[in-house]
């Protein structure tokens, strides 16, 4: 984990934070209902240090509400006094949010070397933030004390004792993050443990052991946490960075060793490769350890909250994230599908609904009869009683995938194919007579594309022209101009994503023998769907995907085909 800037503690690589307390911010009902185990979230501070994340105060307030809905015990809001945005967050939080489950935590560092905590302006800023809980980052690696803080090992211990006791005297609950603890322990175990003792004896409720550089492995964490717990008697927590890909495992290893406080970030956001991911940690504690660490019913909201926070920070949700990713319970292999048809538990470690997710069957050239049956059932079409129909669908899917289609990414196209085979007809809402797109290069360097479509719909011949930003956009607009009078439902449709991939031609060659695959995502404001088409050029492939996107939109709206 990392902290905010400040010469006052050298190069504060701050650590996470956590802890409840009755007090000014967080509301009278804030804090965990069971104080024996803490789920502490530091998305708003440590998570915000991820490259590409830049949170406004409004963003932070919104994320705090989601985290409170999820039921974490503590929400670390940032470093008031060192960061103006964080100072504003704590001021606004007291007025604008009422927390039901969590308490706000302010993060800061121990006092300056050679000073008094009572006179330290940044320590005072922690009190003035109104947060009922304070997390102090303290150096626990002897080299960091001497090289970064430029003070003695004894003075560092005095800084910890003085800062903790001062904040406790001000009615604050205090947690202490021992920065670089594991590296420090390996270099000088006795000094690292002396920092833990100093913090605990001065009144810190929890001392958090931080794997700041993220280099530890689970067995090492278990051994060190067990020893420190036995030798100090302090209540311990764990803060893990994910540089070895072991942050979640290291966090759970610390719990196995006796830690009763875990620090995480939503979706694993954080500096470098990130922090221990809040959602897998909580799911493991609830479902694998049988610990009640969040309120009843909150676990079923986990997928929704994960995706909501991803939207706020403007990062695409990870499709393969454990528990909450859209692919977390997606099955592609025919062997898996055959087993799942008998019992979903045969290839799933939990029921997806427990975490607010759902099972998905992927249709591809790997699909067998069971995959097709299960996917059809998922889409509301029961074909299990017609083995001949199932066989036809399997055959068509495999033939299409050989041409370059990819149905696992285009459920709408697959459903249209499925219904076409089941109903014995193509859902045709209009018939194209011709289409064309003309690109005009103007003297001023601008480019204008004009498209014209001629089609038949409900017995009427329609000619429509429109301009657009490129040929695909122009064709889309012309198609809308032609059809929206006859099918007003199309006015709600919006193209939200467009992907093009050039596929190798025969014998793996590219160039003129290649074909083009286009994937289009469309929404009607309530649901999003994807369609796919493959053709010899990008315009033809785009047109095929557009036609299917419109057909699926009209199918969803309950419109019967015109032809």
C-alpha positions in Angstrom: 0.0 0.0 0.0 1.1 3.5 -0.3 0.5 6.7 1.5 0.3 10.4 0.6 3.2 12.8 0.2 5.1 14.4 3.0 8.6 15.1 4.0 7.4 14.8 7.5 7.8 11.0 7.4 10.3 10.8 4.6 8.7 9.3 1.6 5.6 7.9 3.4 4.7 4.8 1.6 1.6 4.7 3.8 -0.2 1.5 4.6 -3.9 0.8 4.8 -6.2 1.8 7.6 -9.1 0.7 9.6 -11.3 0.6 12.7 -14.5 1.8 14.2 -15.3 4.3 16.9 -18.3 6.2 18.2 -17.8 9.8 17.1 -18.6 12.7 14.8 -18.4 11.1 11.4 -20.0 7.8 10.4 -23.3 8.3 12.1 -24.5 6.9 15.4 -25.3 3.5 13.9 -21.9 3.3 12.0 -19.4 0.5 12.7 -19.5 -3.2 12.6 -22.3 -5.0 14.6 -19.7 -7.6 15.6 -16.4 -6.0 16.5 -14.6 -9.4 16.8 -13.7 -9.3 13.1 -13.1 -6.2 10.9 -13.6 -5.8 7.2 -11.8 -2.5 6.4 -11.9 -0.9 3.0 -9.3 1.5 1.7 -10.6 2.0 -1.9 -10.9 5.8 -1.4 -7.3 6.1 -0.4 -5.0 3.2 -1.4 -7.3 2.1 -4.2 -7.3 5.6 -5.6 -3.6 5.3 -6.2 -4.1 3.0 -9.1 -2.9 4.3 -12.4 -5.9 5.7 -14.4 -8.1 6.5 -11.3 -8.7 10.1 -10.4 -11.6 10.4 -8.0 -13.5 13.6 -7.4 -15.1 14.3 -4.0 -18.5 13.4 -5.5 -17.0 10.1 -6.7 -15.7 9.3 -3.3 -19.0 10.0 -1.6 -20.8 7.8 -4.1 -18.3 4.9 -3.6 -18.6 5.3 0.2 -22.4 4.8 -0.1 -21.9 1.6 -2.1 -19.3 0.3 0.4 -21.7 1.0 3.3 -24.5 -0.8 1.4 -22.1 -3.8 1.1 -21.7 -3.7 4.9 -17.9 -3.1 5.4 -17.1 -2.0 8.9 -14.7 0.8 8.1 -14.2 3.1 5.1 -10.9 4.9 4.9 -11.6 8.2 3.3 -8.1 9.6 2.7 -5.5 11.8 4.3 -7.0 15.0 5.6 -4.6 17.8 6.1 -2.1 16.5 3.5 -4.6 16.4 0.6 -7.2 19.2 0.1 -9.6 16.9 -1.7 -9.5 14.4 1.2 -10.1 17.3 3.7 -13.1 18.3 1.7 -14.4 14.7 1.5 -14.5 14.4 5.3 -16.2 17.8 5.7 -18.9 16.9 3.1 -19.3 13.3 4.3 -20.5 14.6 7.7 -23.2 16.6 5.9 -24.1 14.5 2.9 -24.0 10.8 3.8 -25.5 8.7 6.6 -23.7 5.5 7.1 -25.7 2.5 8.3 -22.9 -0.1 8.7 -19.5 1.6 8.3 -17.5 4.3 10.1 -15.2 6.7 8.3 -11.5 6.4 8.9 -9.0 9.2 8.5 -5.4 8.2 7.4 -2.3 10.0 8.5 1.3 9.5 9.8 2.9 9.6 13.2 4.2 12.9 14.4 7.4 14.4 13.3 10.7 13.3 14.8 11.6 15.5 17.7 8.2 17.2 18.1 5.1 16.6 20.2 2.0 15.0 18.7 -0.2 17.7 20.3 1.8 20.3 18.3 1.9 18.5 15.0 -0.4 20.2 12.5 -1.1 17.1 10.5 -1.9 15.0 13.6 -4.3 17.8 14.6 -5.9 17.7 11.1 -6.8 14.0 11.7 -8.8 15.1 14.8 -10.3 18.0 13.0 -11.5 15.7 10.2 -14.3 14.5 12.5 -13.5 10.9 11.7 -14.2 8.6 14.7 -11.3 6.3 13.7 -7.8 7.2 12.8 -5.2 5.0 11.0 -1.6 6.0 11.6 1.1 4.7 9.3 4.3 3.9 11.2 7.7 2.8 10.0 8.5 -0.8 11.1 11.5 -1.5 8.9 14.8 -0.3 10.6 16.3 0.9 7.3 13.3 3.0 6.5 13.4 4.6 9.9 17.1 5.6 9.5 17.1 6.4 5.8 13.6 7.7 5.1 12.7 9.3 8.5 16.3 10.1 9.2 15.9 9.5 12.9 16.8 6.8 15.4 15.0 3.6 16.1 14.2 4.7 19.6 12.7 8.0 18.4 10.6 6.2 15.9 9.1 4.1 18.8 8.5 7.4 20.7 6.7 8.8 17.7 4.4 5.8 17.6 3.6 5.9 21.3 3.1 9.7 21.5 0.9 9.9 18.3 -1.3 6.9 19.4 -1.8 8.1 23.0 -2.6 11.6 21.9 -5.3 10.5 19.5 -6.8 8.1 22.0 -6.9 11.0 24.5 -9.0 12.9 21.9 -11.6 10.1 21.9 -10.5 8.5 18.7 -10.1 4.8 18.0 -6.7 4.2 16.6 -5.3 1.6 14.2 -1.7 1.5 13.3 -0.4 0.4 9.9 3.1 -1.0 10.2 4.5 -0.1 6.8 7.0 -2.6 5.2 6.4 -4.8 8.2 7.2 -8.2 6.5 10.3 -6.9 4.9 11.3 -5.2 8.1 10.6 -8.4 10.1 12.9 -10.4 7.8 15.7 -7.8 8.3 15.3 -7.2 12.0 12.4 -9.2 13.6 12.9 -7.8 17.1 12.6 -4.2 16.0 9.6 -4.9 13.9 7.9 -6.5 16.8 8.9 -3.6 19.1 6.9 -1.3 16.8 3.8 -3.5 17.2 4.2 -3.5 21.0 4.7 0.2 21.1 1.5 0.8 19.2 -0.6 -1.7 21.1 0.7 -0.6 24.6 -0.1 3.1 23.7 -3.7 2.2 23.0 -4.0 1.1 19.4 -6.9 -1.2 19.0 -5.4 -3.0 16.0 -1.9 -3.2 14.6 -1.9 -4.0 10.9 1.0 -5.8 9.4 1.6 -4.4 5.9 3.1 -6.2 2.9 3.9 -2.9 1.3 6.0 -4.2 -1.5 3.7 -7.2 -2.1 6.5 -9.7 -2.1 5.2 -12.2 0.4 3.8 -15.7 -0.1 1.1 -17.3 2.0 3.2 -19.7 3.9 5.6 -16.9 4.9 2.6 -14.7 6.0 1.2 -17.5 8.2 4.5 -18.1 9.9 5.2 -14.5 10.6 1.7 -13.5 11.7 1.6 -16.5 14.1 4.9 -15.6 15.6 4.1 -11.9 16.0 0.7 -12.7 17.6 2.3 -15.1 20.1 5.2 -12.7 20.9 3.3 -9.4 21.3 -0.3 -10.3 22.2 -1.5 -7.4 20.1 -4.6 -7.6 18.0 -3.4 -7.9 14.4 -4.7 -7.1 11.0 -3.4 -7.7 7.4 -2.8 -5.3 4.5 -1.6 -7.1 1.3 -0.4 -5.7 -2.0 -0.8 -8.0 -5.0 2.7 -7.9 -6.6 3.1 -11.7 -6.5 -0.6 -12.3 -7.3 -1.1 -13.5 -3.8 -2.8 -10.6 -2.0 -6.1 -12.4 -1.4 -4.3 -15.7 -0.5 -1.9 -13.8 1.8 -4.9 -12.0 3.5 -6.6 -15.3 4.2 -3.3 -16.8 5.4 -3.1 -14.0 7.9 -6.6 -14.8 9.1 -5.6 -18.5 9.4 -2.8 -17.3 11.6 -5.0 -15.3 13.9 -5.5 -11.8 12.3 -9.0 -10.4 12.9 -8.8 -7.4 10.7 -8.4 -7.4 6.9 -7.8 -4.4 4.7 -8.9 -4.5 1.1 -10.0 -2.4 -1.9 -13.0 -2.8 -4.2 -12.0 -4.8 -7.3 -8.4 -4.9 -6.1 -7.7 -1.3 -7.1 -4.4 0.1 -5.9 -0.9 1.2 -6.7 1.2 -0.9 -9.2 -0.8 -4.2 -9.6 -3.2 -3.4 -6.8 -4.3 -4.6 -3.4 -6.2 -7.5 -1.9 -9.5 -7.6 -3.6 -12.4 -6.9 -1.2 -14.9 -9.1 -2.9 -13.1 -12.4 -3.1 -11.8 -11.9 0.5 -15.3 -11.3 1.8 -16.8 -14.1 -0.2 -14.2 -16.5 1.1 -14.8 -15.4 4.7 -18.5 -15.8 4.3 -18.8 -18.9 2.2 -15.6 -20.8 2.9 -14.8 -19.8 6.5 -18.5 -19.5 7.6 -17.7 -16.1 9.2 -20.5 -13.5 9.3 -18.5 -10.4 8.4 -21.2 -8.3 6.5 -24.9 -7.9 7.1 -27.4 -10.5 6.1 -28.3 -10.3 2.5 -25.4 -8.1 1.5 -23.4 -10.8 -0.2 -26.1 -11.2 -2.9 -25.4 -7.5 -3.8 -21.7 -8.1 -4.3 -21.7 -8.3 -8.1 -23.9 -5.3 -8.5 -21.7 -3.2 -6.1 -18.5 -4.3 -7.8 -19.7 -3.2 -11.2 -21.2 0.0 -9.8 -17.9 1.0 -8.3 -16.1 0.1 -11.6 -18.5 2.5 -13.4 -17.7 5.3 -11.0 -14.0 5.0 -11.4 -14.5 4.7 -15.2 -12.8 1.3 -15.6 -14.4 -1.6 -17.4 -15.3 -4.3 -14.9 -12.9 -7.3 -15.1 -14.8 -10.0 -16.9 -12.7 -12.8 -15.2 -12.7 -11.4 -11.7 -13.5 -14.2 -9.2 -17.1 -14.3 -8.0 -18.4 -11.1 -9.6 -16.9 -11.2 -13.2 -19.4 -12.0 -16.0 -17.2 -15.0 -16.9 -17.0 -16.2 -13.3 -19.7 -18.8 -13.9 -19.5 -19.1 -17.7 -19.1 -22.6 -19.2 -17.8 -23.3 -22.7 -16.6 -26.9 -22.9 -19.1 -29.5 -24.0 -17.9 -31.8 -21.2 -18.7 -29.2 -18.6 -22.1 -28.6 -20.1 -23.1 -32.2 -20.0 -22.2 -32.4 -16.3 -23.9 -29.2 -15.5 -27.1 -30.4 -17.1 -27.2 -33.1 -14.5 -26.0 -31.0 -11.6 -24.6 -27.4 -11.8 -22.5 -28.0 -8.6 -20.3 -30.5 -10.6 -18.5 -27.6 -12.2 -19.2 -24.7 -9.9 -17.7 -24.1 -6.4 -20.8 -22.1 -5.2 -24.2 -21.2 -6.5 -23.7 -17.9 -8.5 -26.8 -16.4 -6.9 -25.1 -16.3 -3.5 -22.9 -13.4 -4.8 -25.5 -11.9 -7.1 -24.1 -13.4 -10.3 -25.5 -16.0 -12.6 -24.4 -19.0 -14.7 -23.9 -18.6 -18.4 -23.4 -21.1 -21.1 -21.1 -20.1 -24.0 -21.9 -21.2 -27.5 -18.9 -22.0 -29.7 -17.3 -24.6 -31.9 -16.6 -26.5 -28.6 -20.3 -26.7 -27.8 -22.0 -30.0 -27.7 -25.7 -30.9 -27.5 -25.9 -30.2 -23.7 -24.3 -26.7 -24.2 -26.9 -25.8 -26.8 -29.8 -27.1 -24.7 -28.7 -25.3 -21.6 -28.1 -22.0 -23.5 -31.5 -22.3 -25.2 -33.1 -22.7 -21.8 -31.2 -19.7 -20.5 -32.7 -17.7 -23.4 -36.2 -19.0 -22.7 -36.4 -21.5 -25.5 -36.9 -25.1 -24.5 -35.5 -27.5 -27.2 -34.6 -30.4 -25.0 -37.5 -32.5 -26.3 -36.4 -32.2 -29.9 -33.0 -34.0 -30.5 -33.2 -33.4 -34.3 -33.5 -29.6 -33.7 -30.7 -29.6 -31.2 -28.5 -31.4 -33.8 -29.3 -28.8 -36.5 -28.4 -26.0 -34.2 -25.1 -27.6 -33.1 -24.3 -28.2 -36.8 -25.0 -24.6 -37.8 -23.0 -23.2 -34.9 -20.0 -25.2 -35.8 -20.2 -24.3 -39.4 -20.6 -20.6 -38.6 -17.7 -20.6 -36.1 -15.5 -22.2 -38.8 -16.3 -19.2 -41.0 -15.2 -16.8 -38.2 -18.4 -16.2 -36.2 -18.1 -16.1 -32.4 -21.4 -16.7 -30.7 -20.0 -16.8 -27.1 -19.7 -13.0 -27.5 -23.0 -12.5 -29.4 -25.9 -14.0 -27.5 -28.4 -12.0 -29.6 -27.2 -13.5 -32.8 -27.3 -17.0 -31.4 -30.8 -16.5 -30.2 -31.9 -15.4 -33.6 -30.2 -18.4 -35.1 -31.9 -20.7 -32.5 -35.3 -19.2 -33.1 -34.9 -19.5 -36.9 -34.2 -23.2 -36.6 -37.0 -23.7 -34.0 -39.6 -21.7 -35.9 -38.6 -22.8 -39.4 -38.3 -19.2 -40.6 -36.0 -16.2 -40.5 -37.3 -13.2 -38.5 -37.3 -10.7 -41.3 -38.6 -7.3 -40.5 -37.5 -5.7 -43.7 -36.0 -6.7 -47.1 -33.0 -4.8 -48.5 -33.1 -3.8 -52.2 -29.8 -2.0 -52.2 -27.5 0.0 -50.0 -24.5 2.3 -50.7 -22.2 4.6 -48.9 -20.2 7.4 -50.5 -17.2 9.2 -48.8 -16.6 12.8 -49.9 -13.2 14.4 -49.3 -13.7 18.1 -49.1 -11.0 20.8 -49.9 -10.8 21.9 -46.3 -9.7 18.4 -45.2 -13.0 17.3 -43.8 -14.8 14.1 -44.8 -18.5 13.5 -45.2 -20.1 10.1 -45.6 -23.5 9.8 -47.2 -25.5 6.5 -47.2 -28.6 5.6 -49.1 -30.7 2.5 -48.4 -33.6 1.1 -50.5 -35.7 -1.4 -48.8 -39.2 -2.9 -48.4 -41.0 -3.1 -45.1 -44.7 -4.1 -44.6 -45.3 -3.9 -48.3 -43.9 -0.4 -48.7 -40.8 0.5 -50.7 -38.7 3.1 -48.8 -35.7 5.1 -49.9 -33.7 6.9 -47.2 -30.5 8.9 -47.2 -28.4 10.1 -44.2 -25.0 11.5 -43.4 -22.8 10.1 -40.8 -19.3 9.9 -39.3 -18.0 7.2 -41.5 -19.9 4.6 -43.7 -21.1 2.4 -40.9 -22.6 5.3 -38.9 -24.1 6.7 -42.1 -25.7 3.4 -43.0 -27.0 3.0 -39.5 -28.6 6.5 -39.6 -30.1 5.8 -43.1 -31.6 2.6 -41.9 -33.2 4.4 -38.9 -34.6 7.1 -41.2 -36.2 4.4 -43.3 -37.6 2.2 -40.5 -38.5 4.3 -37.5 -41.8 5.5 -38.9 -42.9 1.8 -39.4 -41.1 0.5 -36.3 -41.1 3.3 -33.7 -39.6 0.9 -31.2 -36.3 1.4 -33.0 -36.0 5.0 -31.7 -35.0 3.6 -28.3 -32.1 1.6 -29.7 -28.5 2.9 -29.4 -25.3 1.4 -30.7 -22.9 1.4 -27.7 -19.9 -0.5 -29.0 -18.4 -1.6 -32.3 -15.4 -4.0 -32.7 -13.7 -5.1 -35.9 -11.3 -7.9 -36.4 -9.6 -9.0 -39.6 -9.5 -12.8 -39.8 -6.9 -14.8 -41.7 -8.0 -16.2 -45.0 -7.4 -19.7 -46.3 -4.2 -21.4 -45.3 -3.8 -18.7 -42.5 -3.0 -15.9 -45.0 -4.0 -12.3 -44.4 -4.5 -9.6 -47.0 -7.1 -9.8 -49.8 -8.1 -13.3 -48.9 -9.0 -12.3 -45.4 -12.5 -11.8 -44.0 -13.8 -9.3 -41.5 -15.7 -10.0 -38.3 -17.8 -7.2 -36.7 -19.3 -7.3 -33.2 -21.9 -4.7 -32.4 -23.4 -4.0 -28.9 -26.8 -2.3 -28.8 -29.0 -1.1 -26.0 -32.6 -0.2 -25.6 -31.9 1.6 -22.3 -32.8 -1.5 -20.2 -30.7 -4.3 -21.6 -27.6 -4.5 -23.8 -27.1 -7.2 -26.5 -24.4 -8.1 -29.0 -24.6 -9.3 -32.6 -22.0 -10.6 -34.9 -21.5 -10.9 -38.7 -18.6 -12.1 -40.9 -18.1 -11.0 -44.5 -15.4 -10.2 -47.1 -15.3 -6.5 -46.2 -16.0 -4.3 -43.2 -19.1 -2.6 -44.7 -20.9 -5.9 -45.4 -19.9 -7.4 -42.1 -21.1 -4.2 -40.3 -24.4 -4.3 -42.2 -25.1 -7.9 -41.2 -24.5 -7.1 -37.5 -26.7 -4.0 -37.7 -29.5 -6.0 -39.3 -29.4 -8.6 -36.5 -29.2 -5.9 -33.9 -32.4 -4.3 -35.2 -34.1 -7.6 -35.6 -33.3 -8.6 -32.0 -34.4 -5.2 -30.7 -37.8 -5.7 -32.4 -38.0 -9.3 -31.1 -37.4 -8.0 -27.5 -40.1 -5.3 -28.1 -42.6 -8.1 -29.1 -42.9 -7.0 -32.7 -43.9 -9.8 -35.1 -41.9 -10.0 -38.4 -43.4 -8.3 -41.4 -42.4 -11.0 -43.8 
